[in-house]
Amino acid sequence: MSAQTKLALISLVLLLSVGLFAYTSFDNFKPKDLQPLEEVHGSKTVGADSTISGIPFPKDYILLGTTDTGNSKQITFETPMTTDEVQNFYRVIFTNKGWDVEYEGKSGIFLTTGYRREKQEIRVVSSALDDLGKSVVSIELTT
C-alpha cells in the first residue's frame, strides 16, 4: 500500500471514530434540569412560590410554563376562553387594581394588551388554538 492510501484509511477510521463517539454522546444525553409541568384547574391566584404572585387565572386553565429572568417574569397557560374573552378578563382585573392600559393591538392571530403602574409593566398576549376553541396566554411582568 502506498503512503497516501494508508493516510486516507487512517483518516477515514479516525473520522468514523469521532462521528460514532459524537453520535453516542448525543444519543445518551439526558438533561438534568427538567421539571414536570403541573396541570392546575380552577380559578385561583398563584401564590408566593410561583413566578407572578397576585395574578388570577381563568377557570380550567392548564399551566404550560414559567420563566424568571430576574427583571421580568412570565407565565404561559392554556384556557378554554377565546382570545377576546381573555383580554376582557384581564382588562377588568388590572384596571380595577389601578393599572393603566398603555397599548392594545392585534398582529395576525395575536392579541396584545400592555398595562403600566408606576415602574411596573404587564403584557398580556393571547392567541387562538386552531379549531379547538382554546387560547394560549402569556403574561409577562417587567419590573
N, CA, C and O atoms as CSV, one atom per row, in Angstrom:
chain,resi,resn,atom,element,x,y,z
A,1,MET,N,N,0.827,-1.178,0.000
A,1,MET,CA,C,0.000,0.000,0.000
A,1,MET,C,C,0.876,1.248,0.000
A,1,MET,O,O,1.938,1.302,0.620
A,2,SER,N,N,0.384,2.238,-0.719
A,2,SER,CA,C,1.155,3.472,-0.790
A,2,SER,C,C,0.912,4.308,0.471
A,2,SER,O,O,-0.029,4.043,1.220
A,3,ALA,N,N,1.732,5.286,0.700
A,3,ALA,CA,C,1.638,6.152,1.869
A,3,ALA,C,C,0.338,6.960,1.850
A,3,ALA,O,O,-0.259,7.198,2.899
A,4,GLN,N,N,-0.100,7.378,0.666
A,4,GLN,CA,C,-1.339,8.151,0.570
A,4,GLN,C,C,-2.549,7.289,0.916
A,4,GLN,O,O,-3.487,7.775,1.548
A,5,THR,N,N,-2.545,6.026,0.514
A,5,THR,CA,C,-3.649,5.121,0.809
A,5,THR,C,C,-3.729,4.867,2.310
A,5,THR,O,O,-4.814,4.876,2.891
A,6,LYS,N,N,-2.559,4.639,2.941
A,6,LYS,CA,C,-2.537,4.425,4.386
A,6,LYS,C,C,-3.048,5.661,5.125
A,6,LYS,O,O,-3.818,5.542,6.079
A,7,LEU,N,N,-2.627,6.831,4.691
A,7,LEU,CA,C,-3.070,8.075,5.314
A,7,LEU,C,C,-4.582,8.256,5.155
A,7,LEU,O,O,-5.261,8.693,6.085
A,8,ALA,N,N,-5.101,7.921,3.979
A,8,ALA,CA,C,-6.534,8.032,3.717
A,8,ALA,C,C,-7.317,7.067,4.606
A,8,ALA,O,O,-8.358,7.445,5.142
A,9,LEU,N,N,-6.839,5.820,4.776
A,9,LEU,CA,C,-7.512,4.846,5.619
A,9,LEU,C,C,-7.474,5.259,7.091
A,9,LEU,O,O,-8.470,5.128,7.803
A,10,ILE,N,N,-6.335,5.752,7.538
A,10,ILE,CA,C,-6.221,6.207,8.929
A,10,ILE,C,C,-7.156,7.395,9.165
A,10,ILE,O,O,-7.818,7.456,10.201
A,11,SER,N,N,-7.221,8.333,8.226
A,11,SER,CA,C,-8.114,9.485,8.341
A,11,SER,C,C,-9.571,9.046,8.370
A,11,SER,O,O,-10.367,9.576,9.145
A,12,LEU,N,N,-9.923,8.076,7.526
A,12,LEU,CA,C,-11.288,7.567,7.475
A,12,LEU,C,C,-11.669,6.911,8.800
A,12,LEU,O,O,-12.748,7.168,9.333
A,13,VAL,N,N,-10.786,6.066,9.332
A,13,VAL,CA,C,-11.052,5.400,10.606
A,13,VAL,C,C,-11.178,6.442,11.728
A,13,VAL,O,O,-12.058,6.339,12.582
A,14,LEU,N,N,-10.302,7.429,11.714
A,14,LEU,CA,C,-10.358,8.484,12.733
A,14,LEU,C,C,-11.664,9.272,12.642
A,14,LEU,O,O,-12.300,9.524,13.666
A,15,LEU,N,N,-12.070,9.660,11.448
A,15,LEU,CA,C,-13.326,10.407,11.274
A,15,LEU,C,C,-14.536,9.572,11.677
A,15,LEU,O,O,-15.457,10.088,12.309
A,16,LEU,N,N,-14.545,8.293,11.323
A,16,LEU,CA,C,-15.654,7.428,11.717
A,16,LEU,C,C,-15.705,7.266,13.237
A,16,LEU,O,O,-16.789,7.238,13.819
A,17,SER,N,N,-14.549,7.159,13.878
A,17,SER,CA,C,-14.494,7.028,15.334
A,17,SER,C,C,-15.035,8.285,16.012
A,17,SER,O,O,-15.832,8.191,16.945
A,18,VAL,N,N,-14.607,9.454,15.553
A,18,VAL,CA,C,-15.088,10.709,16.119
A,18,VAL,C,C,-16.594,10.852,15.900
A,18,VAL,O,O,-17.311,11.266,16.811
A,19,GLY,N,N,-17.074,10.520,14.724
A,19,GLY,CA,C,-18.502,10.599,14.424
A,19,GLY,C,C,-19.314,9.654,15.294
A,19,GLY,O,O,-20.372,10.035,15.794
A,20,LEU,N,N,-18.839,8.430,15.483
A,20,LEU,CA,C,-19.527,7.453,16.321
A,20,LEU,C,C,-19.552,7.923,17.777
A,20,LEU,O,O,-20.571,7.789,18.455
A,21,PHE,N,N,-18.438,8.470,18.255
A,21,PHE,CA,C,-18.388,8.991,19.621
A,21,PHE,C,C,-19.385,10.141,19.796
A,21,PHE,O,O,-20.109,10.194,20.791
A,22,ALA,N,N,-19.418,11.058,18.831
A,22,ALA,CA,C,-20.335,12.201,18.915
A,22,ALA,C,C,-21.787,11.734,18.894
A,22,ALA,O,O,-22.609,12.229,19.665
A,23,TYR,N,N,-22.104,10.787,18.019
A,23,TYR,CA,C,-23.470,10.267,17.939
A,23,TYR,C,C,-23.866,9.585,19.243
A,23,TYR,O,O,-24.968,9.813,19.743
A,24,THR,N,N,-23.000,8.764,19.797
A,24,THR,CA,C,-23.284,8.051,21.045
A,24,THR,C,C,-23.464,9.032,22.193
A,24,THR,O,O,-24.370,8.865,23.011
A,25,SER,N,N,-22.621,10.048,22.268
A,25,SER,CA,C,-22.751,11.051,23.329
A,25,SER,C,C,-24.070,11.800,23.213
A,25,SER,O,O,-24.746,12.024,24.217
A,26,PHE,N,N,-24.438,12.186,22.006
A,26,PHE,CA,C,-25.691,12.898,21.789
A,26,PHE,C,C,-26.887,12.003,22.097
A,26,PHE,O,O,-27.853,12.450,22.715
A,27,ASP,N,N,-26.827,10.750,21.673
A,27,ASP,CA,C,-27.922,9.814,21.870
A,27,ASP,C,C,-28.141,9.503,23.346
A,27,ASP,O,O,-29.277,9.274,23.761
A,28,ASN,N,N,-27.098,9.492,24.129
A,28,ASN,CA,C,-27.203,9.165,25.552
A,28,ASN,C,C,-27.407,10.394,26.440
A,28,ASN,O,O,-27.520,10.249,27.657
A,29,PHE,N,N,-27.456,11.587,25.870
A,29,PHE,CA,C,-27.606,12.815,26.648
A,29,PHE,C,C,-28.964,12.851,27.328
A,29,PHE,O,O,-29.991,12.628,26.687
A,30,LYS,N,N,-28.970,13.129,28.617
A,30,LYS,CA,C,-30.202,13.260,29.388
A,30,LYS,C,C,-30.108,14.539,30.211
A,30,LYS,O,O,-29.310,14.603,31.146
A,31,PRO,N,N,-30.912,15.571,29.883
A,31,PRO,CA,C,-30.878,16.818,30.648
A,31,PRO,C,C,-31.214,16.561,32.115
A,31,PRO,O,O,-32.061,15.724,32.427
A,32,LYS,N,N,-30.554,17.278,33.001
A,32,LYS,CA,C,-30.738,17.063,34.434
A,32,LYS,C,C,-31.698,18.055,35.063
A,32,LYS,O,O,-32.165,17.818,36.177
A,33,ASP,N,N,-32.012,19.164,34.388
A,33,ASP,CA,C,-32.815,20.220,34.998
A,33,ASP,C,C,-34.268,20.220,34.545
A,33,ASP,O,O,-34.954,21.232,34.692
A,34,LEU,N,N,-34.749,19.121,34.003
A,34,LEU,CA,C,-36.143,19.087,33.581
A,34,LEU,C,C,-37.058,19.043,34.793
A,34,LEU,O,O,-36.809,18.310,35.750
A,35,GLN,N,N,-38.123,19.837,34.739
A,35,GLN,CA,C,-39.095,19.855,35.809
A,35,GLN,C,C,-40.450,19.549,35.203
A,35,GLN,O,O,-40.810,20.110,34.168
A,36,PRO,N,N,-41.204,18.667,35.836
A,36,PRO,CA,C,-42.522,18.337,35.281
A,36,PRO,C,C,-43.459,19.530,35.370
A,36,PRO,O,O,-43.416,20.294,36.334
A,37,LEU,N,N,-44.307,19.685,34.356
A,37,LEU,CA,C,-45.312,20.749,34.379
A,37,LEU,C,C,-46.486,20.299,35.221
A,37,LEU,O,O,-46.839,19.120,35.238
A,38,GLU,N,N,-47.081,21.234,35.909
A,38,GLU,CA,C,-48.247,20.936,36.722
A,38,GLU,C,C,-49.494,21.325,35.954
A,38,GLU,O,O,-49.520,22.348,35.270
A,39,GLU,N,N,-50.516,20.514,36.070
A,39,GLU,CA,C,-51.790,20.830,35.453
A,39,GLU,C,C,-52.716,21.297,36.558
A,39,GLU,O,O,-53.007,20.545,37.487
A,40,VAL,N,N,-53.181,22.538,36.464
A,40,VAL,CA,C,-53.973,23.136,37.521
A,40,VAL,C,C,-55.326,23.524,36.946
A,40,VAL,O,O,-55.403,24.128,35.876
A,41,HIS,N,N,-56.381,23.179,37.649
A,41,HIS,CA,C,-57.726,23.536,37.213
A,41,HIS,C,C,-58.393,24.380,38.278
A,41,HIS,O,O,-58.140,24.204,39.470
A,42,GLY,N,N,-59.246,25.297,37.848
A,42,GLY,CA,C,-59.976,26.136,38.782
A,42,GLY,C,C,-59.435,27.539,38.805
A,42,GLY,O,O,-58.302,27.784,38.390
A,43,SER,N,N,-60.227,28.449,39.282
A,43,SER,CA,C,-59.819,29.836,39.359
A,43,SER,C,C,-59.096,30.075,40.667
A,43,SER,O,O,-59.653,29.848,41.741
A,44,LYS,N,N,-57.851,30.535,40.584
A,44,LYS,CA,C,-57.082,30.801,41.796
A,44,LYS,C,C,-55.970,31.770,41.490
A,44,LYS,O,O,-55.647,32.022,40.329
A,45,THR,N,N,-55.392,32.305,42.526
A,45,THR,CA,C,-54.238,33.172,42.394
A,45,THR,C,C,-53.004,32.360,42.723
A,45,THR,O,O,-52.956,31.672,43.742
A,46,VAL,N,N,-52.014,32.440,41.862
A,46,VAL,CA,C,-50.782,31.711,42.115
A,46,VAL,C,C,-50.086,32.365,43.286
A,46,VAL,O,O,-49.999,33.591,43.349
A,47,GLY,N,N,-49.588,31.565,44.219
A,47,GLY,CA,C,-49.045,32.075,45.467
A,47,GLY,C,C,-47.605,32.521,45.373
A,47,GLY,O,O,-47.061,32.689,44.281
A,48,ALA,N,N,-46.993,32.710,46.524
A,48,ALA,CA,C,-45.653,33.277,46.627
A,48,ALA,C,C,-44.593,32.393,45.995
A,48,ALA,O,O,-43.527,32.882,45.622
A,49,ASP,N,N,-44.866,31.085,45.865
A,49,ASP,CA,C,-43.878,30.194,45.288
A,49,ASP,C,C,-43.915,30.207,43.760
A,49,ASP,O,O,-43.117,29.522,43.122
A,50,SER,N,N,-44.812,30.961,43.176
A,50,SER,CA,C,-44.927,30.985,41.723
A,50,SER,C,C,-44.096,32.125,41.144
A,50,SER,O,O,-43.447,32.885,41.862
A,51,THR,N,N,-44.143,32.213,39.818
A,51,THR,CA,C,-43.383,33.241,39.137
A,51,THR,C,C,-44.015,34.613,39.313
A,51,THR,O,O,-43.312,35.582,39.596
A,52,ILE,N,N,-45.321,34.711,39.151
A,52,ILE,CA,C,-46.010,36.002,39.246
A,52,ILE,C,C,-47.116,35.861,40.282
A,52,ILE,O,O,-48.176,35.307,39.991
A,53,SER,N,N,-46.875,36.354,41.475
A,53,SER,CA,C,-47.892,36.227,42.518
A,53,SER,C,C,-48.927,37.333,42.377
A,53,SER,O,O,-48.628,38.428,41.901
A,54,GLY,N,N,-50.135,37.031,42.795
A,54,GLY,CA,C,-51.198,38.022,42.801
A,54,GLY,C,C,-51.971,38.153,41.507
A,54,GLY,O,O,-52.840,39.019,41.402
A,55,ILE,N,N,-51.689,37.327,40.524
A,55,ILE,CA,C,-52.420,37.404,39.257
A,55,ILE,C,C,-53.379,36.219,39.177
A,55,ILE,O,O,-52.947,35.067,39.207
A,56,PRO,N,N,-54.684,36.498,39.077
A,56,PRO,CA,C,-55.661,35.413,38.982
A,56,PRO,C,C,-55.655,34.773,37.595
A,56,PRO,O,O,-55.262,35.395,36.608
A,57,PHE,N,N,-56.092,33.537,37.545
A,57,PHE,CA,C,-56.146,32.802,36.286
A,57,PHE,C,C,-57.566,32.340,36.022
A,57,PHE,O,O,-58.320,32.085,36.961
A,58,PRO,N,N,-57.939,32.228,34.753
A,58,PRO,CA,C,-59.295,31.794,34.413
A,58,PRO,C,C,-59.550,30.356,34.881
A,58,PRO,O,O,-58.621,29.579,35.100
A,59,LYS,N,N,-60.804,30.040,35.023
A,59,LYS,CA,C,-61.194,28.694,35.422
A,59,LYS,C,C,-60.722,27.684,34.368
A,59,LYS,O,O,-60.745,27.966,33.170
A,60,ASP,N,N,-60.302,26.529,34.824
A,60,ASP,CA,C,-59.879,25.405,33.974
A,60,ASP,C,C,-58.665,25.715,33.109
A,60,ASP,O,O,-58.558,25.213,31.990
A,61,TYR,N,N,-57.754,26.533,33.614
A,61,TYR,CA,C,-56.535,26.791,32.848
A,61,TYR,C,C,-55.546,25.648,33.058
A,61,TYR,O,O,-55.619,24.929,34.055
A,62,ILE,N,N,-54.630,25.487,32.119
A,62,ILE,CA,C,-53.575,24.482,32.213
A,62,ILE,C,C,-52.242,25.206,32.091
A,62,ILE,O,O,-51.963,25.844,31.076
A,63,LEU,N,N,-51.433,25.104,33.116
A,63,LEU,CA,C,-50.131,25.753,33.131
A,63,LEU,C,C,-49.209,25.096,32.109
A,63,LEU,O,O,-49.053,23.875,32.102
A,64,LEU,N,N,-48.597,25.910,31.241
A,64,LEU,CA,C,-47.673,25.388,30.236
A,64,LEU,C,C,-46.221,25.641,30.601
A,64,LEU,O,O,-45.354,24.826,30.286
A,65,GLY,N,N,-45.943,26.760,31.262
A,65,GLY,CA,C,-44.572,27.036,31.638
A,65,GLY,C,C,-44.416,28.388,32.300
A,65,GLY,O,O,-45.278,29.260,32.197
A,66,THR,N,N,-43.281,28.541,32.992
A,66,THR,CA,C,-42.952,29.803,33.640
A,66,THR,C,C,-41.495,30.133,33.369
A,66,THR,O,O,-40.671,29.241,33.168
A,67,THR,N,N,-41.187,31.421,33.364
A,67,THR,CA,C,-39.826,31.892,33.149
A,67,THR,C,C,-39.567,33.069,34.076
A,67,THR,O,O,-40.420,33.943,34.238
A,68,ASP,N,N,-38.388,33.087,34.682
A,68,ASP,CA,C,-37.984,34.199,35.539
A,68,ASP,C,C,-36.584,34.617,35.121
A,68,ASP,O,O,-35.627,33.868,35.312
A,69,THR,N,N,-36.460,35.816,34.548
A,69,THR,CA,C,-35.162,36.285,34.067
A,69,THR,C,C,-34.514,37.294,35.006
A,69,THR,O,O,-33.480,37.874,34.673
A,70,GLY,N,N,-35.095,37.504,36.145
A,70,GLY,CA,C,-34.554,38.481,37.083
A,70,GLY,C,C,-35.312,39.787,37.041
A,70,GLY,O,O,-35.851,40.223,38.058
A,71,ASN,N,N,-35.364,40.427,35.872
A,71,ASN,CA,C,-36.113,41.685,35.772
A,71,ASN,C,C,-37.476,41.492,35.115
A,71,ASN,O,O,-38.255,42.441,35.022
A,72,SER,N,N,-37.769,40.284,34.661
A,72,SER,CA,C,-39.107,40.003,34.141
A,72,SER,C,C,-39.501,38.576,34.494
A,72,SER,O,O,-38.667,37.678,34.609
A,73,LYS,N,N,-40.813,38.407,34.662
A,73,LYS,CA,C,-41.370,37.098,34.990
A,73,LYS,C,C,-42.491,36.824,34.009
A,73,LYS,O,O,-43.288,37.709,33.695
A,74,GLN,N,N,-42.547,35.583,33.524
A,74,GLN,CA,C,-43.552,35.255,32.520
A,74,GLN,C,C,-44.186,33.913,32.853
A,74,GLN,O,O,-43.517,32.982,33.301
A,75,ILE,N,N,-45.492,33.838,32.622
A,75,ILE,CA,C,-46.209,32.577,32.794
A,75,ILE,C,C,-47.066,32.358,31.553
A,75,ILE,O,O,-47.689,33.286,31.038
A,76,THR,N,N,-47.087,31.125,31.088
A,76,THR,CA,C,-47.845,30.769,29.890
A,76,THR,C,C,-48.799,29.641,30.249
A,76,THR,O,O,-48.419,28.670,30.904
A,77,PHE,N,N,-50.046,29.785,29.807
A,77,PHE,CA,C,-51.051,28.768,30.109
A,77,PHE,C,C,-52.057,28.664,28.976
A,77,PHE,O,O,-52.136,29.530,28.104
A,78,GLU,N,N,-52.822,27.583,29.014
A,78,GLU,CA,C,-53.885,27.339,28.045
A,78,GLU,C,C,-55.210,27.484,28.767
A,78,GLU,O,O,-55.331,27.114,29.935
A,79,THR,N,N,-56.204,28.024,28.075
A,79,THR,CA,C,-57.524,28.217,28.672
A,79,THR,C,C,-58.604,27.958,27.622
A,79,THR,O,O,-58.372,28.164,26.431
A,80,PRO,N,N,-59.783,27.509,28.058
A,80,PRO,CA,C,-60.873,27.306,27.102
A,80,PRO,C,C,-61.548,28.600,26.652
A,80,PRO,O,O,-62.496,28.553,25.867
A,81,MET,N,N,-61.081,29.755,27.132
A,81,MET,CA,C,-61.652,31.046,26.742
A,81,MET,C,C,-61.149,31.459,25.360
A,81,MET,O,O,-60.098,30.998,24.915
A,82,THR,N,N,-61.904,32.333,24.678
A,82,THR,CA,C,-61.440,32.901,23.419
A,82,THR,C,C,-60.414,33.993,23.710
A,82,THR,O,O,-60.267,34.424,24.854
A,83,THR,N,N,-59.713,34.434,22.683
A,83,THR,CA,C,-58.702,35.483,22.885
A,83,THR,C,C,-59.348,36.784,23.370
A,83,THR,O,O,-58.790,37.467,24.229
A,84,ASP,N,N,-60.512,37.130,22.830
A,84,ASP,CA,C,-61.211,38.343,23.282
A,84,ASP,C,C,-61.654,38.218,24.734
A,84,ASP,O,O,-61.539,39.172,25.502
A,85,GLU,N,N,-62.163,37.041,25.116
A,85,GLU,CA,C,-62.585,36.828,26.499
A,85,GLU,C,C,-61.399,36.956,27.457
A,85,GLU,O,O,-61.530,37.511,28.548
A,86,VAL,N,N,-60.244,36.439,27.040
A,86,VAL,CA,C,-59.037,36.540,27.868
A,86,VAL,C,C,-58.648,37.998,28.062
A,86,VAL,O,O,-58.378,38.427,29.183
A,87,GLN,N,N,-58.618,38.756,26.978
A,87,GLN,CA,C,-58.234,40.165,27.072
A,87,GLN,C,C,-59.217,40.943,27.951
A,87,GLN,O,O,-58.798,41.767,28.764
A,88,ASN,N,N,-60.510,40.691,27.796
A,88,ASN,CA,C,-61.512,41.367,28.635
A,88,ASN,C,C,-61.386,40.965,30.096
A,88,ASN,O,O,-61.522,41.808,30.983
A,89,PHE,N,N,-61.123,39.674,30.360
A,89,PHE,CA,C,-60.941,39.162,31.714
A,89,PHE,C,C,-59.826,39.936,32.420
A,89,PHE,O,O,-60.009,40.409,33.541
A,90,TYR,N,N,-58.677,40.063,31.766
A,90,TYR,CA,C,-57.545,40.749,32.388
A,90,TYR,C,C,-57.698,42.273,32.388
A,90,TYR,O,O,-57.171,42.937,33.280
A,91,ARG,N,N,-58.405,42.839,31.408
A,91,ARG,CA,C,-58.634,44.281,31.408
A,91,ARG,C,C,-59.420,44.684,32.647
A,91,ARG,O,O,-59.073,45.666,33.302
A,92,VAL,N,N,-60.466,43.947,32.976
A,92,VAL,CA,C,-61.269,44.240,34.161
A,92,VAL,C,C,-60.423,44.097,35.427
A,92,VAL,O,O,-60.456,44.958,36.306
A,93,ILE,N,N,-59.673,43.010,35.509
A,93,ILE,CA,C,-58.867,42.754,36.711
A,93,ILE,C,C,-57.804,43.827,36.912
A,93,ILE,O,O,-57.696,44.400,37.997
A,94,PHE,N,N,-57.022,44.100,35.876
A,94,PHE,CA,C,-55.907,45.034,36.036
A,94,PHE,C,C,-56.365,46.478,36.208
A,94,PHE,O,O,-55.783,47.213,37.007
A,95,THR,N,N,-57.390,46.900,35.479
A,95,THR,CA,C,-57.856,48.285,35.656
A,95,THR,C,C,-58.472,48.479,37.034
A,95,THR,O,O,-58.349,49.559,37.611
A,96,ASN,N,N,-59.142,47.443,37.585
A,96,ASN,CA,C,-59.681,47.538,38.946
A,96,ASN,C,C,-58.583,47.580,39.991
A,96,ASN,O,O,-58.804,48.073,41.097
A,97,LYS,N,N,-57.405,47.075,39.663
A,97,LYS,CA,C,-56.273,47.102,40.598
A,97,LYS,C,C,-55.371,48.315,40.378
A,97,LYS,O,O,-54.280,48.388,40.945
A,98,GLY,N,N,-55.822,49.270,39.555
A,98,GLY,CA,C,-55.077,50.511,39.381
A,98,GLY,C,C,-54.067,50.514,38.245
A,98,GLY,O,O,-53.239,51.423,38.173
A,99,TRP,N,N,-54.107,49.542,37.367
A,99,TRP,CA,C,-53.208,49.504,36.209
A,99,TRP,C,C,-53.836,50.313,35.081
A,99,TRP,O,O,-55.052,50.267,34.893
A,100,ASP,N,N,-53.030,51.048,34.333
A,100,ASP,CA,C,-53.497,51.800,33.176
A,100,ASP,C,C,-53.197,51.012,31.909
A,100,ASP,O,O,-52.134,50.404,31.782
A,101,VAL,N,N,-54.150,51.024,30.963
A,101,VAL,CA,C,-53.912,50.394,29.669
A,101,VAL,C,C,-52.955,51.290,28.898
A,101,VAL,O,O,-53.263,52.452,28.633
A,102,GLU,N,N,-51.803,50.754,28.540
A,102,GLU,CA,C,-50.798,51.527,27.821
A,102,GLU,C,C,-50.925,51.347,26.309
A,102,GLU,O,O,-50.720,52.292,25.547
A,103,TYR,N,N,-51.261,50.143,25.883
A,103,TYR,CA,C,-51.445,49.886,24.454
A,103,TYR,C,C,-52.276,48.621,24.261
A,103,TYR,O,O,-52.333,47.748,25.127
A,104,GLU,N,N,-52.917,48.554,23.096
A,104,GLU,CA,C,-53.670,47.382,22.681
A,104,GLU,C,C,-53.367,47.166,21.211
A,104,GLU,O,O,-53.179,48.127,20.465
A,105,GLY,N,N,-53.319,45.921,20.793
A,105,GLY,CA,C,-53.053,45.686,19.387
A,105,GLY,C,C,-53.335,44.263,18.967
A,105,GLY,O,O,-53.507,43.364,19.790
A,106,LYS,N,N,-53.376,44.089,17.664
A,106,LYS,CA,C,-53.578,42.770,17.076
A,106,LYS,C,C,-52.570,42.607,15.954
A,106,LYS,O,O,-52.408,43.492,15.114
A,107,SER,N,N,-51.901,41.478,15.950
A,107,SER,CA,C,-50.946,41.161,14.900
A,107,SER,C,C,-51.159,39.713,14.512
A,107,SER,O,O,-50.773,38.805,15.248
A,108,GLY,N,N,-51.769,39.494,13.363
A,108,GLY,CA,C,-52.076,38.122,12.948
A,108,GLY,C,C,-53.064,37.496,13.912
A,108,GLY,O,O,-54.171,38.003,14.095
A,109,ILE,N,N,-52.661,36.385,14.534
A,109,ILE,CA,C,-53.542,35.684,15.467
A,109,ILE,C,C,-53.335,36.124,16.910
A,109,ILE,O,O,-53.973,35.585,17.814
A,110,PHE,N,N,-52.455,37.094,17.141
A,110,PHE,CA,C,-52.109,37.507,18.496
A,110,PHE,C,C,-52.835,38.798,18.886
A,110,PHE,O,O,-52.840,39.771,18.133
A,111,LEU,N,N,-53.446,38.789,20.073
A,111,LEU,CA,C,-53.997,39.997,20.676
A,111,LEU,C,C,-53.086,40.356,21.844
A,111,LEU,O,O,-52.749,39.496,22.657
A,112,THR,N,N,-52.691,41.615,21.929
A,112,THR,CA,C,-51.767,42.051,22.971
A,112,THR,C,C,-52.310,43.302,23.647
A,112,THR,O,O,-52.786,44.228,22.990
A,113,THR,N,N,-52.228,43.308,24.986
A,113,THR,CA,C,-52.568,44.494,25.755
A,113,THR,C,C,-51.459,44.724,26.774
A,113,THR,O,O,-51.028,43.800,27.465
A,114,GLY,N,N,-51.009,45.962,26.855
A,114,GLY,CA,C,-49.973,46.322,27.814
A,114,GLY,C,C,-50.548,47.203,28.901
A,114,GLY,O,O,-51.356,48.092,28.628
A,115,TYR,N,N,-50.135,46.959,30.130
A,115,TYR,CA,C,-50.598,47.725,31.287
A,115,TYR,C,C,-49.386,48.300,32.011
A,115,TYR,O,O,-48.301,47.720,31.986
A,116,ARG,N,N,-49.585,49.448,32.656
A,116,ARG,CA,C,-48.496,50.083,33.406
A,116,ARG,C,C,-49.047,50.614,34.719
A,116,ARG,O,O,-50.153,51.150,34.795
A,117,ARG,N,N,-48.217,50.438,35.761
A,117,ARG,CA,C,-48.499,51.019,37.075
A,117,ARG,C,C,-47.151,51.349,37.698
A,117,ARG,O,O,-46.352,50.463,38.002
A,118,GLU,N,N,-46.918,52.641,37.880
A,118,GLU,CA,C,-45.635,53.141,38.372
A,118,GLU,C,C,-44.518,52.624,37.445
A,118,GLU,O,O,-44.532,52.917,36.249
A,119,LYS,N,N,-43.557,51.863,37.982
A,119,LYS,CA,C,-42.454,51.390,37.149
A,119,LYS,C,C,-42.651,49.955,36.651
A,119,LYS,O,O,-41.759,49.382,36.026
A,120,GLN,N,N,-43.802,49.392,36.928
A,120,GLN,CA,C,-44.072,48.020,36.510
A,120,GLN,C,C,-44.904,47.992,35.234
A,120,GLN,O,O,-45.746,48.860,35.003
A,121,GLU,N,N,-44.654,46.990,34.421
A,121,GLU,CA,C,-45.428,46.784,33.203
A,121,GLU,C,C,-45.899,45.333,33.151
A,121,GLU,O,O,-45.186,44.419,33.568
A,122,ILE,N,N,-47.104,45.139,32.633
A,122,ILE,CA,C,-47.630,43.801,32.384
A,122,ILE,C,C,-48.070,43.754,30.935
A,122,ILE,O,O,-48.733,44.666,30.441
A,123,ARG,N,N,-47.694,42.683,30.265
A,123,ARG,CA,C,-48.127,42.464,28.886
A,123,ARG,C,C,-48.889,41.142,28.833
A,123,ARG,O,O,-48.385,40.103,29.258
A,124,VAL,N,N,-50.112,41.199,28.306
A,124,VAL,CA,C,-50.943,40.011,28.150
A,124,VAL,C,C,-51.073,39.737,26.659
A,124,VAL,O,O,-51.595,40.562,25.910
A,125,VAL,N,N,-50.592,38.567,26.232
A,125,VAL,CA,C,-50.663,38.163,24.829
A,125,VAL,C,C,-51.495,36.893,24.760
A,125,VAL,O,O,-51.236,35.934,25.487
A,126,SER,N,N,-52.496,36.887,23.885
A,126,SER,CA,C,-53.327,35.692,23.718
A,126,SER,C,C,-53.416,35.341,22.246
A,126,SER,O,O,-53.459,36.215,21.381
A,127,SER,N,N,-53.442,34.034,21.977
A,127,SER,CA,C,-53.604,33.557,20.606
A,127,SER,C,C,-54.476,32.315,20.621
A,127,SER,O,O,-54.424,31.512,21.552
A,128,ALA,N,N,-55.277,32.171,19.579
A,128,ALA,CA,C,-56.221,31.060,19.496
A,128,ALA,C,C,-55.525,29.798,18.999
A,128,ALA,O,O,-54.641,29.849,18.144
A,129,LEU,N,N,-55.947,28.665,19.557
A,129,LEU,CA,C,-55.516,27.372,19.043
A,129,LEU,C,C,-56.530,26.975,17.972
A,129,LEU,O,O,-57.724,26.878,18.255
A,130,ASP,N,N,-56.071,26.749,16.770
A,130,ASP,CA,C,-56.958,26.488,15.632
A,130,ASP,C,C,-57.995,25.410,15.918
A,130,ASP,O,O,-57.658,24.302,16.336
A,131,ASP,N,N,-59.246,25.745,15.691
A,131,ASP,CA,C,-60.384,24.828,15.736
A,131,ASP,C,C,-60.552,24.072,17.047
A,131,ASP,O,O,-61.312,23.105,17.095
A,132,LEU,N,N,-59.875,24.475,18.098
A,132,LEU,CA,C,-60.005,23.785,19.376
A,132,LEU,C,C,-60.839,24.584,20.371
A,132,LEU,O,O,-61.211,24.061,21.421
A,133,GLY,N,N,-61.139,25.846,20.056
A,133,GLY,CA,C,-61.907,26.684,20.957
A,133,GLY,C,C,-61.136,27.049,22.213
A,133,GLY,O,O,-61.735,27.385,23.234
A,134,LYS,N,N,-59.822,26.987,22.148
A,134,LYS,CA,C,-58.977,27.309,23.295
A,134,LYS,C,C,-57.993,28.397,22.905
A,134,LYS,O,O,-57.803,28.687,21.724
A,135,SER,N,N,-57.373,28.993,23.907
A,135,SER,CA,C,-56.362,30.019,23.678
A,135,SER,C,C,-55.118,29.720,24.501
A,135,SER,O,O,-55.190,29.109,25.568
A,136,VAL,N,N,-53.981,30.162,23.985
A,136,VAL,CA,C,-52.740,30.146,24.745
A,136,VAL,C,C,-52.480,31.577,25.168
A,136,VAL,O,O,-52.573,32.500,24.358
A,137,VAL,N,N,-52.152,31.762,26.447
A,137,VAL,CA,C,-51.990,33.099,27.015
A,137,VAL,C,C,-50.608,33.201,27.655
A,137,VAL,O,O,-50.146,32.285,28.336
A,138,SER,N,N,-49.968,34.331,27.417
A,138,SER,CA,C,-48.697,34.614,28.044
A,138,SER,C,C,-48.817,35.937,28.785
A,138,SER,O,O,-49.226,36.945,28.209
A,139,ILE,N,N,-48.455,35.930,30.076
A,139,ILE,CA,C,-48.492,37.145,30.888
A,139,ILE,C,C,-47.066,37.415,31.339
A,139,ILE,O,O,-46.425,36.563,31.953
A,140,GLU,N,N,-46.578,38.605,31.030
A,140,GLU,CA,C,-45.217,38.974,31.394
A,140,GLU,C,C,-45.238,40.208,32.278
A,140,GLU,O,O,-45.841,41.222,31.929
A,141,LEU,N,N,-44.577,40.119,33.423
A,141,LEU,CA,C,-44.461,41.231,34.356
A,141,LEU,C,C,-43.015,41.705,34.338
A,141,LEU,O,O,-42.092,40.934,34.600
A,142,THR,N,N,-42.832,42.983,34.024
A,142,THR,CA,C,-41.495,43.578,33.991
A,142,THR,C,C,-41.409,44.620,35.095
A,142,THR,O,O,-42.290,45.469,35.231
A,143,THR,N,N,-40.343,44.550,35.881
A,143,THR,CA,C,-40.181,45.489,36.991
A,143,THR,C,C,-39.058,46.455,36.709
A,143,THR,O,O,-38.770,47.324,37.531
